[in-house]
Amino acid sequence: SFSKGLAVANNIPLVEVNHLQGHILSHFIDIPGETVPHPSFPFLCLLVSGGHTQIVKVTAPLEMEIVGTTIDDAAGEAFDKAARVLGLSYPGGAQIDRLAVGGDPYAYPLPRAKIEGAPWDFSFSGLKTAVLNTANRAAQRGEPLDRAGLSASFCRAVADELAPRAIDAAVRCGHGILAAAGGVAANSFLRRALEEGCAKSGLKLYMPPLSLCGDNGAMIACQGYYEYLAGVCAGPSLNAYPTLSISDPPRC
């Protein structure tokens, strides 16, 4: 409502944006004083945020198709729930990453999910439950919980879920390019796993600077820029759609 009022008051266009596309298009933001390489179309992108975990085929700035997704929790949601178990505040992704730096990533055996018949889909509910059960068992037995070790083991498990699937999808789709975007793309374990995996597979890897991984205004402005170039301007009936898909056309 504020945006619509601002547009009317200043006689300027109102442009609908897709938050998820904004994350992916953060790869095309230039930062003054920095050299930021941009992927060329088409490419595959691993989109991992608090609410979404998807592998997306990106044909053009506004042409995207989901080829893999989570069947339950998003990776970022699993991070937040694991952080709560470890006594960390919300949002927990960055805090777990910092705590994991001093931990043993092999301290606790945690599960990895495999989706039968859907090699590029994900599941994090079992991993989330395993972290909770690990903490509860330690409490029941009166044993100290290695919080740094559990954080590192959790980060490693998430990276083991995400990186191989995204890399396999990029190799099989033949684009030779893999990008990562979203808040979880700032995780050091995932970034390292993607770097090592892409190097072995001969893929070009693109990851936005840490400042552009989480939600930010620049990515929304970038996505709105491409919508405006495409002639997408909204009217007074524009509303927010919390379940809008990354591949849905504008609603206006």
Secondary structure as GFF3:
##gff-version 3
##sequence-region A 1 252
A	DSSP	alpha_helix	2	10	.	.	.	ID=ss1
A	DSSP	alpha_helix	19	25	.	.	.	ID=ss2
A	DSSP	three_ten_helix	26	28	.	.	.	ID=ss3
A	DSSP	beta_strand	43	48	.	.	.	ID=ss4
A	DSSP	beta_strand	53	60	.	.	.	ID=ss5
A	DSSP	beta_strand	63	69	.	.	.	ID=ss6
A	DSSP	alpha_helix	75	85	.	.	.	ID=ss7
A	DSSP	alpha_helix	93	100	.	.	.	ID=ss8
A	DSSP	alpha_helix	125	141	.	.	.	ID=ss9
A	DSSP	alpha_helix	147	173	.	.	.	ID=ss10
A	DSSP	beta_strand	177	181	.	.	.	ID=ss11
A	DSSP	three_ten_helix	183	186	.	.	.	ID=ss12
A	DSSP	alpha_helix	188	201	.	.	.	ID=ss13
A	DSSP	beta_strand	204	206	.	.	.	ID=ss14
A	DSSP	three_ten_helix	210	212	.	.	.	ID=ss15
A	DSSP	alpha_helix	217	229	.	.	.	ID=ss16
###
